[in-house]
């Protein structure tokens, strides 16, 4: 509302086109003017450019034959950014194209994007259809209405930020604000960004897998020339094309980031069972990433294989030998290569080497406080990252199903959070997921709520975003994954339904929650008791279900016939479930099979502006 009248603004972005409509009332009028800004790196706000830095040249403008206007920005580093816009009455359609190294392709891209859109109304209809179909792919409801609202908003955010086939998310996501991190960070951020898409049943958002598949030549070029014949890697941060060199082990370099990113792609495979993803991306890229480690493994006097000094991300001491970060990733990588080769029926010449590494690799360094940073380097100062605990989460190499590991896990996680001062939002979401693995939902939710506590140093903001030195997208998204870990877990070949629900949440509903093995899980919990579980198999994988039910079980296929089952003990049931079929599991009399929102308390303050 202005002194002259009113302006009602509606804006959406769809298929790479921004569409805006302004309706003027009273004495107001609408005109659109594009104001190009100088092309300056957003990092310039936090530090001076390096010596000899050459600024980008000025923009130019032009008008196409159909009246579309363009602003063309050549870039000193190569390539071009082009903004095209068209005004129709009070409506505006605008698109941005970027090309590299081509200095002209962006012009055509921005015009091509606009050419697919007839009008604001047409794009809005497509936009609404997309969102309506998108949200129906899964459903979750639990009785904390404000936290549930947060959870759904994270799904909105990742859908606004990522598409399979598009660029991997930068650390700020799609919301451009002044930031010291205008890039992709590979030592935590990108991993946390994509975990939640699996449970939410949205594999179509996975740009990380497609980025690594499309960047294989660059990943080879990132390692020193002496190792490019058989190795790949990536440094801590890069552009969208994964262009960043990786250092050499022995120099204290951070070397495990590509392997950790590939664990995300492995999760995409496990949730889809898409063998093309395994064959074309995971196996070839992981083989080269692990080869880079193998160049530097050396036998010690103890007969074990050891790594030279590498950096455990974010821990501020001289990088030690045998960092737990790299030992965990090396173990996971060799195990995964062996399993992948068997699945793909590949007789790989490196199979004996991977087996040797698993047999001879030095154990994880531990002391009386649990997992250390590395050999001779205890965890002795506050550490925001859980790089020294990857074997616990998210790799699950050391896990709660191993009774002999429980004390080590418990004291390691407790020690991590006992030393305070450096913890950040993802320190709390990571701890929440670790406690969820142990089945302790009450401790898990306690840690997760620290992320929302305004008295912590870096809490979640009022609009569900998060910022430290600048805005970052990954931590709120990882908070949604912490909730997923309370509702459904599927590591180690077992689907666990309601494994760590906080005791205060008596009612929870899941529908089409995607689990490893390509299973869609629907389940209802009422008054603290699981009423039924329905699972649909998309791939025909073996199903082991830890159901949490008591009493005599009824296990029926979708045609009403009993499923073939085997009791594996510990509340776990093996179920023969063919591809494309569903199984219903319950105890007692047949429950009402309804998926619906649960009753909740007061919603609390709304997210965002009042």
ZAMARGU-4260 file (C-alpha; in steps of 0.2 Angstrom, whole numbers, plus 5000, padded with zeros to 4 digits):
<rodrens>
0) 5000/5000/5000 | 5007/5017/4995 | 5001/5035/4997 | 4994/5034/4979 | 4986/5016/4979
5) 4991/4998/4980 | 5003/4987/4971 | 4999/4968/4972 | 5015/4958/4967 | 5016/4939/4963
10) 5032/4931/4957 | 5037/4913/4953 | 5051/4904/4945 | 5048/4889/4934 | 5058/4880/4920
15) 5072/4894/4922 | 5060/4908/4919 | 5055/4921/4932 | 5038/4927/4930 | 5031/4943/4939
20) 5014/4951/4939 | 5010/4967/4947 | 4992/4973/4949 | 4990/4992/4952 | 4976/5000/4961
25) 4971/5018/4964 | 4983/5030/4957 | 4997/5018/4956 | 5005/5013/4939 | 5017/5000/4934
30) 5033/5001/4923 | 5048/4989/4923 | 5066/4995/4922 | 5081/4983/4922 | 5096/4990/4932
35) 5111/4979/4928 | 5124/4978/4942 | 5143/4977/4941 | 5148/4959/4939 | 5158/4957/4955
40) 5162/4941/4965 | 5151/4940/4980 | 5167/4935/4990 | 5173/4952/4987 | 5162/4958/5002
45) 5173/4948/5014 | 5190/4949/5007 | 5201/4959/4995 | 5204/4952/4978 | 5221/4944/4975
50) 5235/4954/4968 | 5233/4956/4949 | 5215/4952/4949 | 5206/4958/4933 | 5189/4964/4935
55) 5175/4959/4923 | 5172/4970/4908 | 5156/4981/4908 | 5139/4974/4901 | 5131/4978/4885
60) 5113/4978/4880 | 5103/4974/4864 | 5085/4971/4858 | 5080/4956/4848 | 5068/4956/4833
65) 5053/4951/4844 | 5056/4965/4856 | 5065/4954/4870 | 5078/4964/4878 | 5095/4957/4884
70) 5109/4962/4895 | 5125/4953/4890 | 5139/4951/4903 | 5156/4944/4897 | 5167/4937/4910
75) 5186/4939/4912 | 5187/4921/4918 | 5179/4915/4902 | 5161/4913/4897 | 5146/4924/4898
80) 5130/4928/4908 | 5115/4934/4898 | 5099/4941/4905 | 5084/4941/4894 | 5067/4949/4898
85) 5051/4953/4890 | 5037/4964/4896 | 5019/4961/4892 | 5007/4974/4900 | 5011/4974/4918
90) 5019/4957/4918 | 5037/4953/4916 | 5046/4937/4910 | 5064/4935/4913 | 5077/4922/4911
95) 5096/4921/4914 | 5108/4910/4904 | 5126/4906/4908 | 5139/4898/4897 | 5157/4893/4900
100) 5169/4893/4891 | 5158/4899/4876 | 5156/4918/4876 | 5140/4918/4866 | 5130/4902/4871
105) 5122/4911/4886 | 5113/4923/4874 | 5104/4909/4865 | 5100/4900/4881 | 5091/4915/4889
110) 5081/4918/4873 | 5077/4899/4872 | 5070/4899/4890 | 5059/4914/4887 | 5053/4906/4870
115) 5045/4892/4879 | 5033/4903/4889 | 5018/4911/4881 | 5013/4922/4896 | 5013/4924/4915
120) 4996/4914/4916 | 5003/4900/4906 | 5018/4898/4917 | 5008/4899/4933 | 4997/4885/4928
125) 5012/4874/4924 | 5020/4879/4940 | 5004/4874/4951 | 5003/4857/4942 | 5021/4854/4946
130) 5020/4858/4964 | 5003/4848/4967 | 5011/4833/4959 | 5027/4835/4969 | 5020/4836/4986
135) 5010/4820/4984 | 5025/4809/4982 | 5026/4807/5001 | 5019/4812/5017 | 5024/4814/5035
140) 5014/4820/5050 | 5019/4821/5069 | 5012/4831/5083 | 5024/4845/5084 | 5016/4857/5072
145) 5030/4870/5071 | 5043/4857/5069 | 5032/4849/5056 | 5030/4865/5047 | 5049/4867/5047
150) 5051/4850/5040 | 5039/4853/5025 | 5048/4870/5021 | 5064/4861/5019 | 5057/4850/5006
155) 5051/4866/4997 | 5068/4873/4998 | 5077/4858/4991 | 5064/4858/4977 | 5068/4876/4973
160) 5087/4873/4973 | 5090/4857/4964 | 5086/4846/4949 | 5094/4830/4942 | 5103/4835/4927
165) 5106/4853/4934 | 5120/4860/4943 | 5124/4854/4961 | 5118/4866/4975 | 5130/4879/4980
170) 5133/4882/4998 | 5120/4896/4998 | 5107/4887/4988 | 5098/4897/4976 | 5096/4913/4987
175) 5109/4925/4983 | 5115/4935/4997 | 5132/4942/5002 | 5142/4927/5006 | 5160/4922/5009
180) 5156/4905/5001 | 5150/4907/4983 | 5155/4890/4978 | 5151/4871/4981 | 5159/4864/4997
185) 5164/4846/4997 | 5169/4842/5015 | 5152/4842/5023 | 5140/4855/5015 | 5136/4846/4999
190) 5133/4829/5008 | 5121/4837/5020 | 5111/4845/5007 | 5105/4830/4998 | 5102/4817/5012
195) 5084/4822/5014 | 5078/4819/4996 | 5079/4800/4999 | 5066/4798/5013 | 5055/4812/5005
200) 5054/4801/4989 | 5061/4814/4977 | 5076/4806/4968 | 5072/4818/4954 | 5081/4832/4964
205) 5098/4823/4964 | 5109/4835/4955 | 5124/4828/4965 | 5124/4811/4956 | 5123/4819/4939
210) 5136/4832/4943 | 5149/4819/4947 | 5144/4808/4932 | 5146/4823/4920 | 5162/4829/4928
215) 5173/4814/4927 | 5186/4822/4916 | 5187/4836/4928 | 5189/4825/4943 | 5204/4817/4934
220) 5212/4833/4930 | 5210/4838/4949 | 5224/4826/4955 | 5242/4830/4951 | 5248/4824/4934
225) 5258/4810/4941 | 5242/4801/4947 | 5229/4805/4933 | 5231/4788/4924 | 5221/4779/4938
230) 5215/4792/4950 | 5202/4806/4953 | 5199/4819/4967 | 5192/4835/4972 | 5198/4849/4983
235) 5188/4857/4997 | 5178/4869/4986 | 5174/4871/4968 | 5163/4879/4955 | 5148/4870/4948
240) 5159/4860/4937 | 5169/4852/4951 | 5185/4861/4946 | 5197/4861/4961 | 5213/4853/4963
245) 5216/4841/4977 | 5232/4840/4988 | 5244/4825/4990 | 5243/4814/5006 | 5258/4817/5016
250) 5257/4836/5015 | 5242/4837/5026 | 5230/4839/5012 | 5211/4836/5013 | 5209/4821/5002
255) 5193/4811/5006 | 5180/4823/5000 | 5176/4815/4983 | 5174/4798/4992 | 5162/4805/5004
260) 5152/4814/4990 | 5151/4797/4982 | 5143/4790/4997 | 5129/4801/4994 | 5128/4794/4976
265) 5128/4776/4984 | 5113/4781/4994 | 5104/4787/4978 | 5108/4770/4971 | 5102/4760/4987
270) 5086/4770/4987 | 5083/4767/4969 | 5093/4751/4965 | 5097/4759/4948 | 5111/4749/4941
275) 5115/4762/4928 | 5120/4774/4942 | 5131/4760/4950 | 5139/4756/4933 | 5141/4773/4925
280) 5145/4784/4940 | 5148/4775/4957 | 5160/4761/4952 | 5171/4771/4939 | 5173/4786/4950
285) 5175/4778/4966 | 5188/4766/4959 | 5198/4781/4954 | 5195/4790/4971 | 5201/4775/4981
290) 5216/4772/4969 | 5222/4789/4974 | 5223/4783/4992 | 5231/4767/4987 | 5246/4777/4980
295) 5250/4783/4998 | 5246/4768/5009 | 5262/4761/5016 | 5265/4746/5028 | 5271/4749/5045
300) 5282/4739/5057 | 5266/4732/5064 | 5261/4724/5048 | 5247/4736/5045 | 5244/4748/5031
305) 5245/4766/5036 | 5241/4783/5028 | 5252/4798/5029 | 5246/4815/5036 | 5229/4821/5029
310) 5217/4834/5036 | 5202/4829/5046 | 5190/4843/5040 | 5188/4858/5051 | 5199/4851/5065
315) 5212/4865/5068 | 5228/4856/5072 | 5243/4849/5062 | 5236/4835/5051 | 5240/4818/5058
320) 5244/4802/5050 | 5229/4789/5050 | 5215/4801/5052 | 5199/4793/5056 | 5190/4803/5042
325) 5201/4795/5029 | 5202/4778/5037 | 5183/4777/5037 | 5181/4783/5019 | 5194/4771/5013
330) 5186/4756/5022 | 5169/4761/5015 | 5176/4763/4998 | 5185/4746/4997 | 5169/4737/5004
335) 5158/4746/4991 | 5170/4743/4977 | 5170/4724/4981 | 5151/4724/4982 | 5148/4734/4967
340) 5160/4723/4956 | 5150/4708/4962 | 5133/4716/4958 | 5140/4722/4941 | 5148/4705/4937
345) 5165/4713/4935 | 5181/4703/4937 | 5191/4718/4942 | 5210/4716/4943 | 5210/4727/4959
350) 5199/4715/4969 | 5213/4707/4978 | 5220/4724/4983 | 5204/4730/4990 | 5202/4714/5000
355) 5220/4717/5006 | 5217/4734/5012 | 5201/4729/5022 | 5212/4715/5030 | 5227/4725/5034
360) 5222/4743/5036 | 5226/4750/5053 | 5212/4751/5066 | 5203/4767/5070 | 5214/4777/5082
365) 5205/4777/5099 | 5209/4782/5117 | 5199/4783/5133 | 5188/4796/5127 | 5183/4787/5111
370) 5188/4790/5093 | 5203/4801/5091 | 5206/4813/5076 | 5220/4802/5070 | 5236/4793/5076
375) 5243/4802/5091 | 5230/4816/5089 | 5216/4815/5102 | 5200/4824/5101 | 5206/4838/5113
380) 5197/4854/5108 | 5179/4858/5102 | 5176/4853/5085 | 5160/4858/5075 | 5162/4844/5062
385) 5160/4826/5065 | 5174/4821/5052 | 5182/4809/5065 | 5165/4800/5068 | 5160/4796/5050
390) 5162/4778/5053 | 5147/4780/5065 | 5137/4792/5055 | 5133/4792/5040 | 5143/4777/5035
395) 5137/4765/5049 | 5153/4755/5048 | 5153/4756/5067 | 5135/4755/5073 | 5123/4751/5087
400) 5119/4733/5080 | 5137/4728/5085 | 5135/4726/5104 | 5154/4727/5106 | 5154/4745/5098
405) 5140/4753/5109 | 5152/4759/5123 | 5164/4766/5110 | 5150/4775/5101 | 5142/4782/5116
410) 5158/4789/5124 | 5164/4796/5107 | 5148/4806/5104 | 5147/4812/5122 | 5165/4818/5121
415) 5162/4827/5105 | 5149/4838/5113 | 5157/4839/5130 | 5170/4851/5123 | 5160/4866/5118
420) 5163/4883/5109 | 5165/4878/5091 | 5148/4869/5089 | 5137/4875/5075 | 5120/4870/5069
425) 5125/4854/5060 | 5134/4848/5076 | 5117/4847/5084 | 5108/4839/5069 | 5123/4826/5067
430) 5122/4822/5085 | 5103/4820/5084 | 5105/4807/5070 | 5118/4798/5079 | 5107/4796/5094
435) 5093/4791/5083 | 5104/4777/5077 | 5105/4771/5095 | 5086/4771/5097 | 5086/4785/5109
440) 5073/4797/5102 | 5072/4808/5117 | 5090/4812/5117 | 5090/4814/5098 | 5076/4827/5099
445) 5085/4836/5113 | 5100/4839/5102 | 5089/4843/5087 | 5080/4857/5097 | 5097/4865/5101
450) 5097/4870/5083 | 5081/4880/5086 | 5086/4887/5103 | 5089/4906/5101 | 5102/4906/5115
455) 5114/4895/5105 | 5127/4905/5095 | 5121/4900/5078 | 5103/4895/5079 | 5090/4892/5065
460) 5083/4909/5059 | 5065/4914/5060 | 5063/4910/5041 | 5071/4892/5043 | 5087/4898/5035
465) 5103/4897/5043 | 5119/4908/5043 | 5136/4909/5050 | 5148/4921/5042 | 5136/4920/5028
470) 5120/4911/5023 | 5121/4892/5020 | 5108/4880/5015 | 5114/4863/5021 | 5111/4864/5040
475) 5092/4866/5040 | 5091/4852/5026 | 5101/4841/5038 | 5089/4844/5052 | 5075/4836/5041
480) 5086/4821/5039 | 5088/4820/5058 | 5069/4819/5059 | 5069/4805/5045 | 5082/4796/5056
485) 5069/4796/5070 | 5055/4790/5059 | 5063/4777/5047 | 5081/4770/5045 | 5087/4758/5032
490) 5106/4755/5034 | 5114/4738/5035 | 5101/4730/5024 | 5087/4732/5037 | 5072/4744/5036
495) 5068/4750/5054 | 5051/4758/5056 | 5049/4771/5070 | 5066/4767/5077 | 5069/4782/5088
500) 5052/4792/5089 | 5053/4804/5104 | 5042/4798/5119 | 5031/4814/5118 | 5026/4810/5100
505) 5013/4796/5103 | 5006/4798/5085 | 5016/4798/5069 | 5011/4795/5051 | 5022/4790/5036
510) 5017/4788/5018 | 5028/4782/5004 | 5044/4785/5014 | 5058/4779/5003 | 5070/4767/5011
515) 5086/4758/5005 | 5082/4743/4994 | 5069/4754/4984 | 5055/4751/4996 | 5041/4764/4999
520) 5036/4763/5018 | 5019/4768/5025 | 5016/4766/5043 | 5004/4773/5057 | 5009/4775/5075
525) 4995/4779/5088 | 4996/4781/5107 | 5014/4776/5106 | 5011/4759/5097 | 5013/4755/5079
530) 4997/4750/5071 | 5002/4744/5054 | 5016/4745/5041 | 5014/4744/5023 | 5029/4742/5011
535) 5029/4742/4992 | 5044/4735/4983 | 5050/4745/4968 | 5065/4733/4964 | 5062/4716/4971
540) 5076/4717/4984 | 5077/4706/4999 | 5067/4714/5013 | 5072/4713/5031 | 5060/4723/5042
545) 5063/4728/5060 | 5044/4732/5064 | 5043/4736/5082 | 5027/4726/5084 | 5022/4714/5098
550) 5011/4699/5098 | 5006/4688/5084 | 5010/4696/5067 | 4999/4696/5052 | 5009/4698/5036
555) 4998/4699/5020 | 5002/4702/5002 | 4992/4714/4992 | 4981/4700/4985 | 4976/4695/5003
560) 4988/4679/5003 | 5000/4677/5017 | 5018/4682/5013 | 5032/4670/5016 | 5042/4676/5031
565) 5057/4671/5042 | 5059/4677/5060 | 5077/4683/5061 | 5076/4688/5080 | 5078/4705/5088
570) 5061/4710/5081 | 5066/4708/5063 | 5057/4699/5050 | 5063/4693/5032 | 5049/4695/5020
575) 5048/4688/5002 | 5041/4703/4993 | 5042/4703/4974 | 5045/4718/4964 | 5029/4729/4961
580) 5020/4720/4976 | 5015/4727/4993 | 5015/4719/5010 | 5004/4724/5025 | 5011/4720/5043
585) 5001/4722/5059 | 4997/4713/5075 | 4981/4709/5083 | 4965/4713/5074 | 4966/4722/5057
590) 4968/4740/5060 | 4960/4754/5050 | 4971/4757/5036 | 4970/4776/5035 | 4984/4789/5031
595) 4980/4805/5039 | 4988/4820/5048 | 4990/4817/5067 | 4982/4828/5080 | 4994/4841/5086
600) 4996/4855/5099 | 4997/4873/5096 | 5007/4877/5081 | 5018/4890/5089 | 5025/4906/5080
605) 5024/4905/5061 | 5040/4904/5051 | 5045/4920/5042 | 5038/4937/5043 | 5023/4940/5054
</rodrens>
